[in-house]
């Protein structure tokens, strides 16, 4: 009888999902509407100042602005060192970095380093708030493999709003392995920040938080560019794709069906390149691909429609035009990464997490003063995540993981590398082996959460502490109010 009840409940849930979808039954599309008349904007590389001890110091100023997102129409926006989006930060493994994060928004925000290994007090999560007019000065030493990471606000309850208005940028980490791939920024190494938008008739951005997932737009910006094209001059081009959308997932491919080489997931290169013609990224996920071009040819980077509620769109994203003469570059073959895959240790502890239709994790909503998990620093664990409602994904701060299986089956080829965010379809069980950073702090937590930003803002988030191994039972499960404000890191 109990199994019958579970089956009936599952059928009812699937019925509700089929009714809800993303709030619309039709497939949204821009195919045939674009003319590809706007040159793709390439975010500038922010130049650091070098301090006496070799530390690279970067200044990032969060500010309001007015930006022409749609041709001839102006929108109120947020930006970093500009009116919309932010510059690309680029550093190498082993670099000491510091930042002056200046808040000129006129309201509180934060700036989180998504995909970065660093102390919790430097993480930029909801506990490291930057009040209006203040400057936050995080600093750390980069000690992780090459990766395409990114930065964005993480203000509890307002993350979606601040990211949607324009606060986001890439943070590229280089090492000896990554430099074997195309690395000339803006020439054969191209950042692509993909975001969907809803616009009013006068060109203002608008949010729609009435549906199950939050805003799912019908127009696409790439690096803040509407209707974009890119001219390439090399026979091999590396594209760093970031799904910077609030909720929409994309199935990337090309309109001519060409194959390409996947070379990296969220936080690291693959062991070897994988030939693909399509792959999916949910919000917050990244991938690096290398695409081969012949002189004079054209193709369109495209997103194909799916059936997960957050991917019901068919979009042309970027027209790519190859120059009549191209700089020849050898094809990408053989070993890419010298970093070994994340392995499951003997007797690895297992933690279980339940995601629900009420946007809860383990039947709880986020509480800034509650510690949900205590993890030994530097450990490797298995996390099992069961999704009982809607589409979700799952992001863990200060960690890298490998997907072991999805519904007891091997993950798709494009999901087998080092990751920090995983898509979890409704009704699915995902097991990941998680490698945590080694920054013990019994007072300041990291986050794990759904990266569909409406869900995150609704409280689909938990907190964990990294502590010295063997001290787990000595850590309080609540934080005193004073732990929520870290004034010693503000000016």
C-alpha positions in Angstrom: 0.0 0.0 0.0 2.8 2.4 0.9 4.5 1.9 -2.6 1.1 2.5 -4.3 0.8 5.8 -2.4 4.3 6.8 -3.4 3.4 6.0 -7.1 0.2 8.1 -6.9 2.1 11.0 -5.3 4.7 10.8 -8.1 2.0 10.9 -10.8 0.4 13.9 -9.2 3.7 15.7 -9.0 4.4 15.0 -12.7 0.9 16.2 -13.5 1.4 19.5 -11.6 4.8 20.0 -13.3 3.2 19.5 -16.8 0.7 22.1 -15.9 3.2 24.6 -14.5 6.2 24.1 -16.8 7.7 27.6 -16.8 4.3 29.2 -17.0 3.9 28.9 -20.7 3.3 25.9 -23.0 4.7 27.4 -26.2 8.4 27.2 -27.1 9.9 30.7 -26.9 12.2 31.5 -29.8 14.1 34.3 -31.4 15.1 32.3 -34.5 14.6 34.4 -37.6 14.3 37.6 -35.7 18.0 38.6 -35.5 20.2 40.3 -38.1 23.5 40.0 -36.2 24.4 43.6 -36.5 26.1 44.3 -33.2 29.8 43.4 -32.7 30.2 41.2 -29.6 31.5 43.2 -26.7 34.5 41.6 -25.0 34.8 42.5 -21.3 38.0 44.3 -20.6 40.7 42.6 -18.6 41.0 44.6 -15.3 44.7 45.5 -14.7 46.0 45.0 -11.2 48.5 47.1 -9.3 51.4 45.0 -7.9 52.1 45.5 -4.2 55.6 45.2 -2.7 55.2 41.6 -1.7 54.0 40.7 -5.3 50.2 40.7 -4.4 48.0 41.6 -7.4 45.5 44.1 -6.2 42.3 44.7 -8.2 39.7 47.4 -7.8 36.1 46.5 -8.6 33.5 49.2 -8.2 29.8 48.3 -8.0 27.7 51.1 -9.5 24.4 52.1 -11.0 24.2 53.1 -14.7 22.1 53.6 -17.8 22.9 51.2 -20.6 21.7 50.7 -24.2 20.8 47.0 -24.1 18.3 47.1 -26.9 19.2 49.3 -29.9 18.1 52.9 -29.3 16.6 52.2 -25.9 18.1 52.9 -22.5 17.8 50.7 -19.4 18.6 51.3 -15.8 21.3 48.8 -14.9 24.0 47.8 -12.4 27.6 47.3 -13.4 31.1 46.8 -12.1 33.7 49.3 -13.3 31.0 50.2 -15.9 27.3 50.4 -16.4 26.6 46.7 -17.1 28.5 43.5 -16.1 32.0 43.7 -15.0 35.6 43.3 -16.3 37.3 39.9 -16.5 39.8 39.2 -13.7 42.7 37.0 -14.8 45.3 35.5 -12.5 47.5 32.4 -12.2 47.7 29.6 -9.8 50.1 30.6 -7.0 49.2 34.3 -7.3 48.5 36.3 -4.2 45.5 38.5 -4.9 43.6 41.2 -3.1 40.6 43.3 -4.0 39.1 46.6 -3.2 35.3 46.1 -3.7 33.7 49.5 -3.6 30.0 49.7 -3.2 28.5 52.7 -5.0 25.1 51.2 -5.6 23.3 53.1 -2.9 22.2 49.8 -1.2 23.8 46.8 0.4 25.3 44.0 -1.7 28.0 41.4 -1.6 30.5 40.0 -4.2 31.0 36.2 -4.2 33.8 34.3 -6.0 31.8 31.4 -7.5 34.1 28.4 -8.0 37.0 29.7 -5.9 38.8 27.9 -3.1 39.4 30.5 -0.4 38.7 31.2 3.3 35.1 31.5 4.3 35.5 35.1 5.5 36.7 36.0 2.0 34.0 34.1 0.1 31.6 37.0 -0.4 28.5 35.1 0.6 25.5 36.5 2.5 27.6 37.0 5.7 30.1 39.3 4.0 27.8 42.2 3.3 29.1 45.4 1.9 27.0 48.4 2.9 26.4 51.3 0.6 29.5 53.5 0.5 31.8 50.9 2.0 34.8 49.1 0.6 35.5 45.4 1.3 39.0 44.1 1.0 39.3 40.3 0.6 42.6 38.6 -0.1 43.9 35.1 -0.6 46.4 33.0 -2.5 45.0 31.2 -5.6 45.7 27.5 -5.1 43.6 25.5 -7.5 43.7 24.2 -11.1 43.0 26.4 -14.0 39.3 27.2 -14.4 36.7 29.6 -15.7 35.1 30.9 -12.5 33.0 34.0 -12.0 31.9 36.6 -9.5 28.4 37.9 -8.6 26.5 39.2 -5.6 25.2 36.8 -3.0 22.9 39.0 -0.9 20.4 36.8 0.8 16.9 37.5 -0.7 18.3 39.8 -3.4 20.8 37.7 -5.3 18.5 37.3 -8.3 17.7 41.0 -8.5 21.3 42.1 -8.4 22.6 39.6 -10.9 19.7 40.3 -13.3 20.5 44.0 -13.2 24.0 43.4 -14.3 26.4 42.5 -11.4 28.5 39.6 -12.8 31.9 39.0 -14.4 34.4 36.2 -15.2 37.4 35.3 -13.2 39.9 33.2 -15.2 42.6 31.1 -13.5 45.6 30.0 -15.5 48.1 27.3 -15.0 50.7 25.5 -17.1 48.0 23.1 -18.4 45.6 25.7 -19.6 48.3 27.7 -21.4 48.6 24.8 -23.9 45.2 25.8 -25.2 44.3 29.0 -27.1 44.9 31.8 -24.5 45.1 35.1 -26.4 42.2 36.9 -24.6 39.7 38.4 -27.0 41.4 36.8 -30.0 41.3 33.0 -29.8 40.2 32.9 -26.1 36.7 34.4 -25.9 34.4 34.8 -22.9 30.7 34.3 -23.5 28.3 35.3 -20.6 24.9 34.2 -21.7 21.8 35.8 -20.1 18.1 35.9 -21.0 16.0 39.0 -20.4 12.5 40.3 -20.4 12.2 43.9 -21.7 9.4 46.4 -21.5 8.4 48.3 -24.7 10.8 51.1 -23.8 13.8 48.8 -23.3 13.8 48.5 -19.5 14.6 45.1 -18.0 11.8 43.5 -16.0 11.7 40.5 -13.7 8.9 37.9 -13.6 8.8 36.0 -10.4 5.3 34.8 -10.7 6.2 31.4 -12.2 7.8 28.4 -10.6 11.3 29.2 -11.6 11.4 33.0 -11.7 12.4 35.1 -14.7 12.7 33.2 -18.0 13.3 35.8 -20.7 12.5 35.8 -24.4 15.6 37.8 -25.5 19.3 36.9 -25.1 22.3 39.0 -24.3 25.8 37.7 -24.8 28.4 39.8 -22.8 25.6 42.4 -22.6 25.3 42.5 -26.4 22.0 42.1 -28.2 22.0 40.6 -31.7 25.7 39.9 -31.6 28.3 38.7 -34.2 32.0 37.8 -33.8 34.7 37.7 -36.4 37.4 35.1 -35.6 40.9 35.1 -37.1 42.2 31.8 -35.8 41.6 28.2 -37.0 41.0 27.1 -33.4 39.1 29.2 -30.9 38.5 28.6 -27.3 35.1 29.8 -26.0 34.5 30.1 -22.2 30.7 29.7 -21.8 29.0 30.9 -18.6 25.3 30.5 -18.0 24.8 33.8 -16.2 21.0 33.6 -16.3 18.7 33.6 -13.3 16.8 30.4 -14.3 17.1 29.5 -17.9 19.2 26.5 -19.0 20.8 26.2 -22.5 21.5 23.3 -24.8 24.5 24.7 -26.7 25.4 23.6 -30.2 25.8 25.1 -33.7 23.2 25.5 -36.4 25.3 23.7 -39.0 25.6 20.7 -36.6 29.4 20.9 -36.4 31.2 19.1 -33.6 33.7 20.7 -31.2 36.0 19.8 -28.4 34.8 20.1 -24.8 38.0 20.8 -22.8 36.8 22.0 -19.4 33.9 21.9 -16.9 33.2 24.4 -14.1 36.5 24.2 -12.2 39.0 22.4 -14.3 40.2 21.0 -17.5 39.1 17.5 -18.6 41.7 14.7 -18.7 41.3 14.6 -22.5 39.1 16.6 -24.9 35.6 15.2 -25.7 34.1 15.6 -29.1 30.4 16.8 -28.8 27.8 18.5 -30.9 25.6 19.6 -28.0 25.7 20.0 -24.2 23.6 21.6 -21.5 24.5 24.3 -18.9 22.1 25.2 -16.1 22.5 28.6 -14.2 25.9 29.1 -12.7 27.6 26.3 -14.7 30.5 26.9 -17.1 32.2 25.0 -19.8 35.2 25.6 -22.2 35.0 24.4 -25.8 37.5 24.6 -28.7 35.9 25.1 -32.1 37.7 24.6 -35.4 37.0 27.1 -38.3 37.8 27.2 -42.0 38.5 30.5 -43.8 35.4 32.4 -44.8 32.8 30.1 -43.2 29.9 31.2 -40.9 27.9 29.5 -38.2 25.6 30.4 -35.4 26.0 29.4 -31.8 22.5 28.1 -30.9 20.5 26.9 -27.9 18.2 24.0 -28.6 14.9 23.5 -26.7 14.6 20.9 -23.9 11.9 19.5 -21.6 13.0 20.4 -18.1 10.8 23.5 -17.6 13.8 25.9 -17.6 15.0 25.1 -21.1 11.9 25.5 -23.3 13.5 27.9 -25.7 15.1 27.8 -29.1 17.6 30.7 -29.4 20.2 31.9 -31.8 22.9 33.3 -29.6 25.9 34.5 -31.6 26.8 34.5 -35.3 30.5 33.6 -35.9 32.3 34.7 -39.0 35.7 33.3 -39.9 38.1 35.7 -41.7 39.2 34.9 -45.3 42.7 34.0 -43.9 43.1 32.3 -40.5 46.1 31.9 -38.2 46.7 28.1 -38.3 46.6 26.3 -34.9 47.1 22.6 -34.3 44.0 20.6 -33.3 43.5 19.9 -29.6 44.5 16.3 -28.9 45.8 14.1 -26.0 46.1 14.8 -22.3 44.8 18.2 -21.2 45.0 18.1 -17.4 47.8 16.8 -15.2 45.4 17.1 -12.1 44.1 13.6 -11.3 40.3 13.0 -11.2 38.6 13.2 -7.8 38.4 9.7 -6.4 36.1 8.2 -3.8 38.2 7.4 -0.7 37.6 4.2 1.2 34.8 4.5 3.8 33.9 8.0 2.5 31.1 9.5 4.6 27.8 10.0 2.9 25.5 13.0 3.4 22.0 13.1 2.0 20.0 16.1 0.8 16.4 16.3 -0.2 15.2 19.1 -2.6 11.4 19.8 -2.7 8.8 21.7 -4.6 8.6 24.2 -1.7 12.2 25.3 -2.5 13.5 23.7 0.7 16.6 21.6 1.4 16.0 18.8 3.9 12.6 20.4 4.7 14.3 23.6 5.8 14.6 27.1 4.5 17.7 29.2 4.9 18.4 30.6 8.3 21.4 32.9 8.6 22.1 31.8 12.2 21.7 28.0 11.7 24.6 25.7 10.8 23.2 22.8 8.8 26.4 20.7 8.2 29.8 20.5 9.8 32.6 19.2 7.5 36.2 18.3 8.3 38.5 20.7 6.3 40.3 19.0 3.4 38.1 16.0 3.4 36.4 14.1 0.5 32.8 13.0 0.9 29.9 11.6 -1.0 26.8 13.8 -1.2 23.6 12.3 -2.4 21.0 14.7 -3.6 17.4 13.6 -4.2 15.1 16.0 -6.1 11.3 15.6 -5.3 10.0 18.6 -7.2 10.6 20.9 -10.2 14.0 21.3 -11.8 16.8 22.4 -9.5 20.5 22.5 -9.5 23.0 22.4 -6.7 26.1 24.5 -6.1 28.6 24.0 -3.3 31.0 26.8 -2.2 34.7 26.1 -1.7 34.5 22.7 -3.3 35.0 20.8 -6.4 33.2 17.6 -7.2 32.8 14.8 -9.7 29.4 13.4 -10.6 29.4 9.7 -9.8 26.0 8.8 -11.2 22.5 10.3 -12.0 19.7 7.8 -11.3 22.4 5.1 -10.9 23.7 5.7 -14.4 27.0 7.3 -15.5 26.7 11.1 -16.2 26.8 12.3 -19.8 30.2 12.8 -21.2 30.0 16.6 -20.8 29.4 16.3 -17.1 32.4 14.1 -16.1 35.0 16.7 -15.2 35.6 18.9 -12.2 32.4 20.8 -11.3 30.9 23.0 -8.6 27.3 23.0 -9.9 25.1 20.2 -11.1 21.7 20.1 -12.7 19.2 17.8 -11.0 16.0 17.1 -13.0 12.8 16.5 -11.1 12.5 13.0 -9.8 16.3 12.4 -10.0 19.0 11.2 -7.6 22.5 12.5 -8.1 25.6 11.3 -6.2 28.7 13.4 -6.2 32.1 12.9 -4.7 33.1 16.3 -3.1 36.6 17.5 -2.5 36.6 20.3 0.1 39.1 23.1 0.5 41.4 23.2 3.5 40.4 26.5 5.2 39.0 25.6 8.7 37.0 28.3 10.4 34.5 27.3 13.2 32.8 30.7 13.0 32.1 31.6 9.4 30.0 29.3 7.1 30.0 28.5 3.4 26.8 27.9 1.4 25.3 25.1 -0.6 22.1 26.0 -2.6 20.1 25.8 -5.7 21.5 28.3 -8.3 18.1 29.0 -9.8 18.2 32.4 -8.2 14.5 32.7 -7.4 14.8 29.4 -5.5 17.9 30.6 -3.7 16.3 33.9 -2.7 13.3 32.0 -1.5 15.6 30.2 1.0 16.7 27.0 -0.9 20.1 27.2 0.7 22.0 25.7 3.6 25.2 26.5 5.5 28.2 24.4 6.4 31.3 25.0 8.5 34.7 23.6 7.6 36.5 22.8 10.8 39.7 21.1 12.0 39.2 17.3 11.6 38.2 15.8 14.9 36.5 18.9 16.2 33.1 18.5 14.5 31.2 17.7 17.7 32.6 20.8 19.4 31.1 23.3 17.0 27.8 25.1 17.9 24.9 24.6 15.5 23.9 28.2 15.7 25.8 31.4 15.0 25.7 34.4 17.4 24.4 37.6 15.8 27.9 39.0 15.8 29.1 36.4 13.4 26.9 37.9 10.7 28.9 41.1 10.4 32.6 41.1 9.7 33.4 44.7 10.1 37.1 43.9 10.4 37.2 43.3 6.7 35.4 46.6 5.8 36.9 50.1 5.6 
